[in-house]
């Protein structure tokens, strides 16, 4: 009888499996490796927060809009550039960036800085057109930026005309794509105005003003104000600037434009009735400039523009001490800006502080450094321990050009008029007069209106130097040698366009 062993129903004898053992070994080794990598920082644990939270493109755009509304155009540009780093193919964002870059050029003083910023704006606008050539808004902004590049202070006349022709074509394309585009209508009006097509400019700005969204667009009222200002309707221009300010209350450029219109009205009153009769109107202009300065202080924007406008106004009032203090305040923001030294020199000259004007003009024209940089700001010498305003700086002189020639011929005249046998400055004066004559001869069209006045001024200085060479005595007084139309009283243009 065969008896089979009992089957292990409940206690099965363990058996080894080589595949299972291999799997367990691999899992253990993998776990050890992962722990080592985590300890080294090469593998991050799941759900660990990132070091810097990732922002959406829309948040950058909202930040840019908020900064623009606040008046901080520099921060607005940065925010839009960050948005484009996240989404470089958004044509609308490129166009908005181009518009802000163009407007930001109004907050710059030097022509070189303005030209650089406007070139950047043009590059952004072209990028937008490349991405969306059929977008009416994109084409309109491109036209606007081209028009603002058409600045005779930045480029020769042939290039200015090329910019205007291209701007005209872009505006027409924008209107063909959408003839209800309010901004395109307004920008075309500005382009027409810069081409001196007055009736056409009036026609298109009227169409823009008739649109329902016109009261929400600062550009429309700004351009209408520019047209009225160009036609000499300064009171109506101020009203339109006020409407633009109501839309963008922190855009200090608009405050300065309204103030400049009040100053123009005041200057006319002063010529007819005297300075005291014009004082209330001058004070109205100062209110706008001071408001711009307060806005910049609140948002921590160091813009010298409002202080220079205040200085020009006080200079017209004959209050040169406070005018000089405001220019010195502007120099605290930009202590290496040669143009501001030139403006300070003009104010010293008009206040008959001829000796003091020499230091400022030298920094503006020839450049300066060390103690001379402080003397150019009206200080006795540099002393960094006394504060940052007493620090030394290196200033690079300005080349002679239509907007700087006043510094040249006024400086030369002062040097000649103050020359004496034992302190003869005629060598420098005659060199400057030679540079002025060369500039007048090289660019006759640029100086068609003021050439005779400038020639009379430098001839007076040359006469002084000639008399010193002959008998050692100056033939003219300082006042006679430097009699020039009130230097530095010209108004700012409404926009960077001619």
ABEGO torsion letter per residue (X at the ends): XBBBBBBBAABBBBBBBAAAAAAAAAAAAAAAAAAAAAAAGABBBBGBBBABBBBBAAAAAAAAAAAAAAGBAAAAAAAAAAAAAABAABAAAAAAAAAAAAAAAAABABAAAAAAAAAAAAAAAAAAAAABAABAAAAAAAAAAAAAABBAAABBAAAAAAAAAAAAAAAAAAAAABAABAAAAAAAAAAAAAAGBAAAAAAAAAAAAABAAAAABAAAAAAAAAAAAAAGBAAAAAAAAAAAAAABAABAAAAAAAAAAAAAAAAAAAAAAEAAAAAAAAAAAAAAAAAAAAAAAAAGBBBAAAAAAAAAAAAAAGBAAAAAAAAAAAAAABAABAAAAAAAAAAAAAAGBAAAAAAAAAAAAAEBBEAAAAAAAGBABBBAAAEAAABBBBBBBBBBBAAAAAAAAAAAAAAAAABBAABBAAAAAAAAAAAAAAAAAABAAAAAAAAAAAAAAAAAAAAAAAAAAAAGBBABBAAAAABBBBBGABBBBABABX
